[in-house]
Amino acid sequence: MKNKKVNAISLMMILLLLINLTPMIQADPTVMVTSYSLYPEILMPGDDAELTIILTNTEATATHTDTDYINSLPVDVLVETIAGSIDKVWINADGDGTNSISSENSYYDIGDLSPASSISLSFKITADENITQGLYYPIIRVDVDSYKDVKYPFPVRVDNQSVTLLHDNVPSKVSIGGSTDISFHMINKRQNMVEGLTISTDDQSDFTCNPDSIFTGSLDAGESEEVRFSIKPAEMGEKHLSFNLSYMNGNNPHYETYVFPIAVIEVLDVAPIFTNIPSSIKKGSSSRIGLEVYNAKTESIAGVIITPVTEATVIPSQYFIGAMDADDVFSASFDIYSDQLDYGNHTIEFKVSYKQGGEYYVTPSIGHTFKVTSSEGTSYQSSSNGGDEQSPQFGGDILNTCIIIIVAIVVLIIVIILWRWKKGRKNQ
């Protein structure tokens, strides 16, 4: 009986030890690429991109307790996740063997990555200059010491589409005199946004452009933006208008050059002529300017517009004539105001733009100098090109007055002669 009691006590002690004993085992780490980003998202041949990856030991906690059974008895088991020791991280290239997407930099002996912790690594990704457009899959490689290595392919798209400059209004012929307005549309044909868009004139250009460059900033995929310039030729002849277009795809600069042939000619068969122009204007007053536009061509023209260029306020700011047949003459008038001008000399110019046969032309400008004074203003009448000043208007008024007086005196003399003749007949 005594032995039975001893055996029972021993069995109970063993059970108690099994119940309270918590064995400990170790779990392997699970290292994964949990996220990545690429800038720019889409490359052009020859571009570099920045690849940023996040490596994570995805075991959520350092330890946790599981329940196991020994001889049908429950036993708690403490599971401890060990850190993952990372020996090397690198990129395997993808391509046709000659041109590829690759990265030269690698990371060695990074160290332990504890459970639920992450590390960020960056790589420089390069697309060979002669690579064909398409989708490539370089592989992120992670060498985890004594445990399962990581192979993570990621997509990289190469697209050789660029930003294109399309001309909306660039005439093949312009006049040697005056300036001509031109316009372009910049179109982003890429599938990603580009930045730093700038269009500028070539230093070797045969034209003076205003402005000499335009910065438009960023342009989203498929979007376009209009830019406008005013060009003025230096001399007549067959010339070339050059523009440089630059932009950034990520941190990669790209350049395009566009050349437009333009013939610079002398346009004299359509011209504005002053018919009335002030020589002086009283401060705070206004004066009327009269113009005539003559189409000396043998063909009709369209879209005729007269535009004043001055610091003064002019109403209207443009005068639209429209179509003019051959040998047509059209009169136009403008009111110029001196209230915003200082005392002294000022200038005003007029240019005429028109369209013929699908081409746009701008005539040489005609100019005139007038003076803002404190006294009453005077005007001049002119019928010659370029605003050559002729007899003053007030002089014409004096001449008209003299003629009226002379006519009145002649009429009075005739009346007196007739009166005396009738009186002499009565006396007879």
Phi, psi and omega in degrees: 000321181298321180294323179297318179296321180294318179296320180295318179295320180295319180296319179295322179294320178296318179298317179299319179294320179294322181291319184272346180280128180244098180294155180239130174234164182250138179255145179290147176286155177238096181268130183221156168274105185272340176195161175206160176217150182228129178227122357287162184291326181235131184260158167255156177307130182090355183281155168252150176223157177257118177259125177243124180241154176242117174261133184225137167277103193283357172295123192289322184233160180288322180220152169206162186251127174251163177249125176241172182232129176238121185053042179067013179251135181292136179225128177282134180239124178273118181257123180246123178274125181273161179287151176265122181269117185263119182272321186203144173227128181209176182241128171271129183290161174225134180173197182266011181097336178253310178241134188208175168261121187215172176216135182269335186271147178223164178240135182237147173049055181292325179112193185278143175242103185289163181304140177066010179256160184225162176218142181254132179230145180240144180227148172267116180259133184235134172258125180302150185298328184257017181289144178277152181290150182156190181251128182239156182228078169296160186240129173279123181247133178232119178265107180263123186298123175069004182226183186294128178283164183249134171231115187230099176285142178226147185276141174227121180262135175247127183227126181267009174292150184227189173269130185248142177254114179251131181272130176267320184214081174234101184291153176277346178223138175223162180275147176295333180264140176079187182243156180233132178276134177231161181215152178227163168239125173267122184242124176272104181273001180280169180266004177223164182289143172245158185229170175065031182294126179218133173240130184218160180276152177285138179298335181269012184293151177275007184230151170265126184248144177228116356284170180276347174203154178226127177256123183249352177082231185263160179214119181290167181302130177079358182272163178222161178213140182269141174230147184232142176228160170241124184247146178225120183286153180271326181204165182281160178128182177280114186239173178230131178257119185247139175227141176253128178247125179232149178200169182241129168256099191069237176257018184255117179282144176225147185225144174222143177240133180238134181236129180240121175285132180222131176270125178263118184235169176260116182257110182238354184272357169230120186211143172275147180228130175288132170250337176204132183209135181285140172268335175208151180227134177291139180305126180088359181253183179226166178215158181261133175249128178250138180226154169231137176249125184246126176263097180274005179287164175270000179232162179283156175235163184225165176060037183286127181226133173258128184234122174278147177232109183194163175277348180280162174280123180234132178236125359282163180285338172213148178241113181268118179266319182094226183274146176225129176284170177301138180067013176286147173234130181233132180262143178218154179224150179227148173254125180250135185245140184255006187294334180263005184257151174277164175295144179123194185273143178218163181236156173219137178235155177228137173229152181243127175247148181201171181235139177211126178059036180082359179249148178256141181227154174229128182284159171301143181285146169252138185234163179208145177253132177229165185238136175267121185233174177268349180261178180296141182278164177231158181234154176241148173254143181214147176234010182252159180294153173077008176075028177298129186280135179246205184300139180292151182295322181293332175295322176296323178297319179297317179299316179297322179295318179298319179298318180297318180295316180299316178299319180296320180295317179299316179297320180296319179297316179298319179297318180295317180299315179296322181294317180293323180295319178292323180293323178294323180292323179293323180292335178284000000 
